[in-house]
């Protein structure tokens, strides 16, 4: 039996399959409704959440599967089919009543049917009731059809096994060509995940190391982010040893770099320091930097990029001598590692916490004067996690647009190549994000804004369940794939990333107010604000932003934060596809000889990617 990423099932009528309160013990009821009862009645356009998310276990033969609800209960067709379907079996292994056969109805569209042990199809009635009472026929009807990511991993009707997902095969060292990330195999958009504690996992929890790396490879990621010293956070005494200098971290560094690259096609985004107190004297810090370089020189091909220190201000470096040390270490790294490897100093405080334009200017001068463009070549972004303003969590999503600080004359004050290094993610610190639509939408906005690199940031990759004591719900999940959100995020990335050309980071940027935007007709200017930009409060519906990029006749547009509906209008001959970011699902295909209008309806937790061209 093998476990696959979590998925969701969308009914023919539109709503997703839902387990009441995420499933629970047999006999438990809430407001007279059995916990775990399956329905499909949440409303068309509502993004799937935890209660609409199911883990998949492939059985033997491999066209048989079992489904687990968010709370870990198996989905059961009572009596093996013929009646109630409910997620309330707390078994170690599934029995016949918890076993379903998968039929691929339309592989291209991702439509499947699920058949119970007794041969009935899982059915979504028009009123949202889910039953298993329809007998097996030659072909399932519309009510027995579910759109699901499941098709990427299970056996098809004819018994052939589709190829497993995988990541890009790296070749040679990474280098930057302007804002384009490339290696010997060609340009690529870098997609990674936080695995801060890789050193500790390699040393003491090898099973977790292997599980995380295997999941990242299978899910299409091409790097992980590790911290050489802060990899010691998951300690028996928790934060008592957080950031301590751990001599063994240098010993294991070349081991996991080589292993992850060779076995999993994964490079490392490597951060050297966390708190300055880890190695408090000049001689200790300089010795440590040279020791790291000694171990990296023969394995530059295993690196995605190198960063001197994580969040320099909160971690104690923001005073004259600390800044001097960071800049000195950057020079040492460049001298020792050569001219090509992408190198950053740290994330800027004003990018995380805000400030005036002068605050941004002053910080950039303090960090980067004399180091651009050849020594420090990338900007490391930890965008603000402010969620209390009118656009809520969407504020974080759209912040990548303000990618690089420029002075009054338009000259960049920090490197033009830019990384989205630590965005909000499941159970992340300060503020968290569990919604796959916002997580994937944030990545798309970053790429559209010109950032070549994005990091998925769940707490299982920060400290796993070894954080002692847990903080604000953090440290709950053992592995990255254990987050219910992770499977949905991975599935969406696997659908959408192939649509994004690596060179898009250099395409011409556009937004709703810029002439030439393919859907500029959707937005009417009223004074200094616009209709259908709902935070402007002219209309209650619309989007938070409609950022995009254009190259010749081609365009990519991210419609972020759709509220109620968005009336997408155009006045020229266009052809385009519309994809839901929370699932990767294609929802519309349009080919127009002239102007037109398309209404997209969604909850606030939905955004879209539009991929198209002028005809």
C-alpha positions in Angstrom: 0.0 0.0 0.0 1.3 3.4 -0.9 0.1 6.9 0.1 -0.3 9.6 -2.5 -0.7 13.4 -2.1 -4.0 14.6 -0.9 -6.6 15.5 -3.5 -10.2 16.7 -3.8 -13.2 15.6 -5.9 -15.4 18.1 -7.7 -18.9 17.0 -8.6 -20.6 17.4 -12.0 -22.8 20.1 -10.4 -19.8 22.1 -9.2 -19.5 21.6 -5.4 -16.6 19.5 -4.0 -17.0 16.3 -2.0 -17.1 17.2 1.7 -16.7 15.1 4.9 -18.8 16.8 7.6 -16.3 18.3 10.1 -13.5 16.5 8.4 -14.6 13.0 9.6 -14.8 11.5 13.1 -15.6 8.5 15.2 -18.6 6.3 14.5 -21.7 7.4 16.3 -20.7 11.1 16.8 -23.1 13.7 15.6 -23.1 17.5 15.5 -26.5 19.3 15.3 -28.0 15.9 14.5 -25.8 15.3 11.5 -23.3 12.3 11.6 -19.7 13.5 11.7 -18.0 12.5 8.5 -21.1 12.3 6.4 -20.2 12.9 2.7 -22.1 15.6 0.8 -21.4 17.8 -2.2 -23.4 20.8 -1.3 -21.0 23.6 -0.3 -21.8 25.8 -3.4 -20.2 26.0 -6.8 -17.1 28.1 -6.9 -16.1 27.6 -3.2 -12.5 26.6 -3.0 -11.8 23.2 -1.3 -10.6 23.4 2.3 -9.5 20.7 4.8 -13.0 19.1 4.9 -12.9 18.7 1.1 -9.4 17.2 1.1 -8.8 13.4 1.1 -5.6 11.4 1.4 -5.3 8.6 -1.2 -3.9 5.1 -0.4 -3.3 2.8 -3.4 -4.0 -0.8 -2.6 -3.4 -4.1 -4.4 -4.4 -4.4 -7.2 -3.4 -0.8 -7.8 -6.7 0.3 -9.3 -8.2 -0.1 -5.8 -7.9 2.8 -3.5 -8.9 3.9 0.0 -9.7 7.5 1.0 -8.8 9.2 4.3 -10.6 12.4 5.5 -8.8 15.4 6.9 -9.1 13.9 10.5 -7.7 10.6 9.4 -10.8 8.5 9.1 -11.4 6.1 6.2 -14.3 6.8 3.9 -16.8 3.9 4.2 -19.6 2.9 1.9 -21.9 1.2 4.5 -22.5 -2.4 3.6 -20.0 -2.2 0.8 -22.4 0.0 -1.2 -26.1 0.6 -1.5 -26.6 3.4 1.0 -24.8 5.8 3.3 -21.2 7.0 2.5 -19.3 8.4 5.6 -15.8 9.1 6.8 -15.9 7.6 10.3 -13.7 4.4 10.2 -10.7 4.7 12.5 -9.0 1.5 11.3 -5.3 0.8 10.8 -6.0 -0.7 7.4 -9.1 -0.4 5.1 -11.5 -3.2 4.7 -13.8 -4.1 1.7 -16.3 -1.4 2.6 -13.5 1.2 2.6 -12.2 0.1 -0.8 -13.1 1.8 -4.1 -12.2 1.1 -7.7 -11.1 4.0 -9.8 -12.3 4.4 -13.4 -10.8 7.1 -15.6 -13.7 8.5 -17.6 -11.9 11.4 -19.4 -8.1 11.5 -18.7 -7.6 14.8 -20.5 -10.3 16.5 -18.4 -9.3 14.7 -15.2 -12.8 13.0 -14.7 -13.0 9.8 -12.7 -15.7 7.6 -11.3 -15.4 5.7 -8.0 -17.1 2.2 -7.6 -17.8 0.6 -4.2 -17.0 -3.0 -3.2 -20.5 -4.1 -4.3 -20.3 -2.3 -7.6 -22.3 0.9 -7.1 -20.9 4.2 -8.2 -20.3 7.1 -5.8 -23.0 9.6 -6.9 -23.6 13.3 -6.2 -27.3 14.0 -6.4 -28.4 17.5 -7.5 -29.4 18.4 -4.0 -25.9 17.7 -2.7 -26.6 14.3 -1.2 -23.8 11.7 -1.8 -24.9 8.1 -2.1 -23.6 4.8 -3.4 -26.8 3.4 -4.8 -26.4 3.6 -8.6 -25.7 0.1 -10.0 -22.7 -0.5 -12.2 -23.5 0.3 -15.8 -21.4 0.3 -19.0 -20.5 3.9 -18.3 -21.1 6.2 -15.4 -23.4 9.1 -15.9 -22.7 12.8 -15.2 -23.8 12.5 -11.5 -21.2 9.7 -11.0 -18.4 11.7 -12.5 -15.8 13.6 -10.3 -13.1 15.9 -11.5 -9.9 15.1 -9.5 -6.2 15.3 -9.5 -6.3 11.6 -8.9 -5.6 10.8 -12.6 -1.9 11.7 -12.1 -1.1 8.8 -9.9 -3.6 5.9 -10.3 -4.0 3.1 -12.9 -6.1 3.7 -15.9 -9.0 1.5 -17.1 -6.8 -0.4 -19.6 -4.4 -1.3 -16.8 -1.5 0.8 -18.0 0.3 2.9 -15.4 0.8 6.6 -16.2 4.3 7.9 -15.6 5.0 9.1 -12.1 5.5 12.8 -11.4 9.1 14.0 -11.1 11.3 17.0 -11.1 13.6 18.6 -13.6 17.0 16.9 -13.9 19.7 19.5 -13.0 22.9 19.9 -14.9 26.0 21.9 -13.9 26.0 25.0 -11.6 23.1 27.5 -11.4 23.8 31.0 -12.7 21.8 34.1 -13.5 21.4 35.8 -16.9 19.8 39.0 -15.7 16.5 37.9 -14.1 16.6 34.4 -15.8 17.8 31.4 -13.7 19.6 28.9 -15.8 22.0 25.9 -15.7 23.7 23.7 -18.3 20.3 22.1 -19.2 18.8 25.6 -19.9 16.6 28.2 -18.2 14.1 27.3 -15.5 11.8 28.9 -12.9 13.1 27.7 -9.5 10.4 26.1 -7.2 11.5 25.0 -3.8 10.4 24.4 -0.2 11.7 25.2 3.2 13.5 22.3 4.9 15.5 24.4 7.3 16.4 21.4 9.6 17.9 19.3 6.8 21.2 18.9 8.8 19.4 17.6 11.9 17.2 15.3 9.8 20.2 13.9 8.0 22.0 13.3 11.2 19.3 11.9 13.5 16.0 11.4 11.5 17.1 9.9 8.2 13.6 8.4 7.6 12.1 11.9 7.7 14.9 13.3 5.5 14.2 10.6 2.9 10.4 11.1 3.0 10.6 14.9 2.6 13.2 14.7 -0.2 11.2 12.0 -2.1 8.0 14.0 -1.8 9.7 17.1 -3.1 11.1 15.2 -6.1 7.8 13.5 -6.9 5.9 16.8 -6.6 8.1 18.6 -9.1 10.2 20.9 -6.8 13.8 21.5 -7.8 15.4 22.7 -4.6 15.1 22.9 -0.8 16.1 25.7 1.6 18.4 24.6 4.4 20.1 26.6 7.2 23.6 25.3 8.1 23.4 26.2 11.8 19.7 26.7 12.4 19.2 23.2 11.1 19.7 22.4 14.8 16.4 23.9 15.9 14.6 20.6 16.5 16.5 19.8 19.7 15.3 17.8 22.7 15.3 21.0 24.7 13.6 23.0 21.9 14.5 26.7 21.8 17.1 26.4 24.5 19.6 25.3 21.8 18.0 27.3 18.9 20.8 28.8 16.8 23.6 27.3 18.8 26.8 26.6 16.9 26.8 22.9 16.2 30.2 21.6 15.0 28.6 18.5 13.5 26.7 20.7 11.1 29.9 21.3 9.1 30.5 17.6 9.0 27.1 16.6 7.5 26.9 19.6 5.1 28.7 17.9 2.1 26.8 14.6 2.8 23.3 15.9 2.4 24.2 18.2 -0.4 25.6 15.3 -2.5 22.8 12.9 -1.5 19.9 15.3 -2.3 21.4 16.2 -5.7 22.3 12.6 -6.7 19.3 10.7 -5.4 16.5 13.3 -5.7 17.6 15.9 -8.3 17.3 18.6 -5.6 19.7 21.5 -5.2 20.0 23.4 -1.9 19.3 27.1 -1.2 21.8 27.4 1.6 21.8 30.0 4.4 24.9 30.1 6.5 23.9 32.1 9.7 20.9 32.7 11.8 21.6 34.6 15.0 24.9 36.4 15.3 25.4 34.9 18.7 26.0 31.5 17.1 29.6 32.4 16.4 30.1 35.7 18.3 33.7 36.8 17.4 35.2 37.9 14.2 37.6 35.0 14.1 34.9 32.4 14.8 32.7 33.8 12.0 35.5 34.1 9.5 36.6 30.5 10.2 33.1 29.3 9.8 32.6 31.0 6.5 35.9 29.6 5.1 35.0 26.1 6.5 31.7 26.2 4.6 33.4 27.4 1.4 36.0 24.5 1.7 33.1 22.1 1.6 31.2 23.8 -1.2 34.0 24.4 -3.7 33.8 20.9 -5.3 29.9 20.8 -5.2 28.7 24.2 -6.5 26.4 22.2 -8.8 24.4 21.1 -5.8 23.5 24.7 -4.8 20.6 26.8 -6.0 21.9 29.9 -4.2 23.8 31.0 -1.1 22.6 33.5 1.6 24.8 35.0 4.3 22.2 35.3 7.1 18.5 34.7 7.7 16.6 37.9 8.6 19.6 39.9 9.8 17.6 42.5 11.9 15.6 40.1 14.1 18.6 37.8 14.4 20.9 40.4 16.0 23.1 41.7 13.1 21.6 45.2 12.7 24.3 47.3 14.3 27.4 48.8 12.6 29.7 45.9 13.4 27.1 43.3 12.5 26.4 45.0 9.1 30.2 45.2 8.5 30.5 41.5 9.2 27.6 40.6 6.8 29.2 42.6 4.0 32.6 41.1 4.7 31.2 37.5 4.6 29.5 38.3 1.3 32.9 39.4 -0.2 34.5 36.2 1.1 31.8 34.0 -0.3 32.1 35.6 -3.7 35.9 35.4 -3.7 35.9 31.8 -2.6 33.0 30.5 -4.6 33.6 32.3 -7.9 31.5 34.8 -10.0 28.5 32.7 -11.0 26.7 31.3 -7.9 23.7 33.5 -7.0 24.5 35.3 -3.7 22.4 37.4 -1.3 23.1 39.0 2.1 19.8 38.7 3.9 16.1 39.7 3.8 15.5 43.5 4.3 13.7 44.6 7.4 11.8 47.3 5.6 10.4 44.7 3.1 9.1 42.7 6.1 7.9 45.4 8.4 7.3 48.4 6.0 8.5 51.9 6.3 8.9 55.2 4.3 10.6 55.4 1.0 13.6 56.9 2.8 13.7 53.9 5.1 13.9 51.6 2.1 16.6 53.8 0.5 18.7 53.9 3.7 18.5 50.2 4.3 19.6 49.4 0.7 22.5 51.8 0.9 23.6 50.2 4.3 23.5 46.7 2.9 24.5 46.9 -0.7 26.6 50.0 -1.4 29.8 48.9 -3.1 28.6 45.3 -3.5 26.5 45.7 -6.7 26.3 44.3 -9.2 29.1 41.6 -9.1 29.3 40.5 -5.4 25.7 40.4 -4.2 23.6 39.3 -7.2 20.2 38.5 -5.7 17.6 40.2 -3.5 16.2 38.0 -0.8 12.6 38.9 0.0 10.6 38.1 3.1 7.4 40.1 2.3 5.3 41.6 5.0 2.7 39.3 6.6 0.3 42.1 7.4 -3.2 40.7 7.1 -5.4 43.2 8.9 -5.9 45.7 6.1 -8.8 45.8 3.6 -7.2 43.2 1.2 -6.5 40.8 4.0 -4.2 37.9 3.1 -4.2 39.1 -0.5 -1.9 41.9 0.5 0.8 39.4 1.0 0.0 37.8 -2.4 0.4 41.0 -4.3 3.5 42.3 -2.7 5.9 40.7 -5.1 5.0 43.4 -7.6 7.1 45.9 -5.7 10.1 43.7 -6.5 13.1 45.9 -6.3 13.8 49.3 -4.6 14.8 52.1 -7.0 16.0 55.6 -6.2 14.4 58.8 -7.4 16.3 58.5 -10.7 15.1 54.9 -11.3 18.4 53.2 -10.5 18.1 49.9 -8.6 19.4 50.1 -5.0 19.4 46.3 -4.6 20.1 43.4 -7.0 17.6 43.1 -9.9 17.4 39.3 -9.6 14.9 38.5 -6.8 13.8 35.6 -4.7 10.5 35.0 -2.8 12.3 33.3 0.0 9.9 33.0 2.9 6.2 33.6 2.0 3.3 32.7 4.3 2.6 29.0 4.4 0.8 26.4 6.5 1.5 27.0 10.2 4.2 29.5 9.4 5.3 32.0 12.0 3.8 35.5 12.5 0.9 34.7 10.1 0.0 31.5 8.3 -1.6 30.6 5.1 -3.4 27.2 4.6 -5.3 28.1 1.4 -3.7 26.5 -1.7 -5.2 29.2 -3.9 -3.4 32.0 -2.1 -0.1 30.0 -1.8 0.0 29.2 -5.5 -1.3 32.7 -6.4 1.5 34.2 -4.4 4.1 32.1 -6.4 2.5 33.2 -9.7 2.5 36.8 -8.8 6.2 36.5 -7.8 7.1 35.0 -11.2 5.0 37.5 -13.1 6.7 40.3 -11.1 10.1 39.2 -12.2 11.2 37.0 -9.3 12.9 33.8 -10.6 12.6 31.8 -7.4 9.8 30.8 -5.0 9.8 28.8 -1.7 6.9 26.9 -0.3 7.0 27.5 3.5 5.2 25.0 5.7 6.1 24.5 9.4 7.0 20.8 8.9 9.9 22.1 6.8 10.8 24.6 9.5 10.9 22.4 12.6 8.6 19.4 12.0 6.8 18.1 15.1 10.1 18.3 17.1 9.5 21.9 18.2 9.5 21.9 22.0 7.3 23.4 23.2 4.9 23.9 20.3 4.1 27.6 19.5 0.7 28.9 18.3 -0.1 25.6 16.7 3.3 25.3 15.0 5.2 22.0 15.1 2.1 19.9 14.5 3.1 18.0 11.4 5.9 15.5 11.0 6.5 15.7 7.3 5.9 18.3 4.6 3.4 16.0 2.8 1.4 15.6 6.1 0.0 19.1 5.7 -3.5 18.7 4.1 -2.6 21.8 2.0 0.7 20.3 0.6 -0.9 17.8 -1.8 -3.2 20.4 -3.3 -0.4 22.9 -3.7 1.8 20.3 -5.3 -1.0 19.2 -7.7 -1.7 22.7 -8.7 2.0 23.5 -9.3 2.3 20.3 -11.4 -0.5 21.6 -13.6 0.5 25.2 -13.9 4.3 25.4 -13.9 4.6 23.8 -17.4 2.5 26.7 -18.7 5.1 29.3 -17.5 8.1 30.0 -19.7 11.3 30.5 -17.8 12.0 33.8 -19.6 8.7 35.3 -18.3 10.7 37.1 -15.6 12.0 39.4 -18.3 8.7 40.0 -20.2 7.0 43.4 -20.1 5.0 43.9 -16.9 1.4 45.1 -17.1 -1.4 45.9 -14.6 -5.1 46.9 -14.8 -4.3 50.6 -15.1 -1.6 50.2 -17.9 -2.5 50.7 -21.5 -2.0 47.4 -23.4 -3.4 45.1 -20.7 -5.5 42.5 -22.6 -8.4 43.0 -20.2 -8.1 46.7 -19.5 -11.7 47.1 -20.6 -12.7 45.4 -17.4 -11.6 48.4 -15.3 -13.2 51.8 -15.5 -11.2 54.6 -13.8 -13.1 56.8 -11.4 -10.9 59.6 -10.2 -7.8 57.8 -8.8 -9.4 54.4 -8.4 -11.0 51.7 -10.6 -14.1 49.6 -10.8 -13.6 45.9 -10.2 -10.5 46.5 -8.1 -12.6 45.8 -5.0 -10.2 47.2 -2.4 -10.7 50.6 -4.1 -14.3 50.2 -2.9 -15.9 51.5 -6.1 -17.5 48.1 -6.7 -18.0 45.3 -4.2 -17.0 42.7 -6.7 -13.9 42.1 -8.9 -10.2 41.4 -8.1 -7.5 42.6 -5.8 -5.1 43.0 -8.7 -4.7 41.8 -12.3 -0.9 41.7 -12.7 0.5 40.3 -15.9 3.3 40.0 -18.4 3.4 40.4 -22.1 5.8 39.2 -24.8 4.8 40.0 -28.4 1.4 38.4 -28.9 1.6 36.2 -25.7 0.4 37.2 -22.2 0.0 35.7 -18.7 -2.3 37.4 -16.2 -2.8 36.5 -12.5 -6.3 37.5 -11.3 -5.8 37.6 -7.6 -8.5 37.8 -4.9 -11.7 37.3 -7.0 -14.6 38.4 -4.8 -18.1 37.4 -5.7 -17.5 37.7 -9.5 -15.2 39.3 -12.0 -16.6 40.5 -15.4 -13.5 40.0 -17.6 -13.9 42.1 -20.7 -11.7 42.5 -23.8 -12.0 44.5 -27.1 -9.6 42.7 -29.4 -9.4 39.2 -30.9 -8.0 36.9 -28.2 -7.6 33.3 -27.4 -6.9 32.2 -23.9 -7.4 29.5 -21.2 -8.4 30.2 -17.6 -7.0 28.0 -14.8 -8.0 27.9 -11.1 -4.9 28.4 -9.0 -6.2 26.4 -6.0 -6.4 23.2 -8.0 -4.6 23.8 -11.4 -7.9 23.0 -13.1 -8.7 24.6 -16.4 -12.1 26.1 -16.2 -12.5 28.1 -19.4 -11.2 28.1 -23.0 -12.0 31.2 -25.1 -11.4 32.0 -28.8 -12.8 35.3 -29.8 -12.8 37.1 -33.1 -13.4 40.5 -31.4 -14.5 41.9 -28.0 -16.2 39.8 -25.4 -17.0 39.3 -21.8 -16.5 36.3 -19.5 -17.8 36.3 -15.9 -15.7 34.3 -13.4 -17.5 33.5 -10.1 -15.6 32.5 -7.0 -15.3 33.0 -3.3 -12.7 35.3 -1.9 -10.4 32.4 -1.6 -10.0 31.9 -5.3 -7.7 33.3 -8.0 -7.0 32.5 -11.6 -4.2 32.3 -14.1 -5.0 33.4 -17.7 -2.7 32.1 -20.4 -3.3 33.5 -23.9 -2.4 35.4 -27.0 -3.6 38.1 -29.4 -4.9 36.5 -32.6 
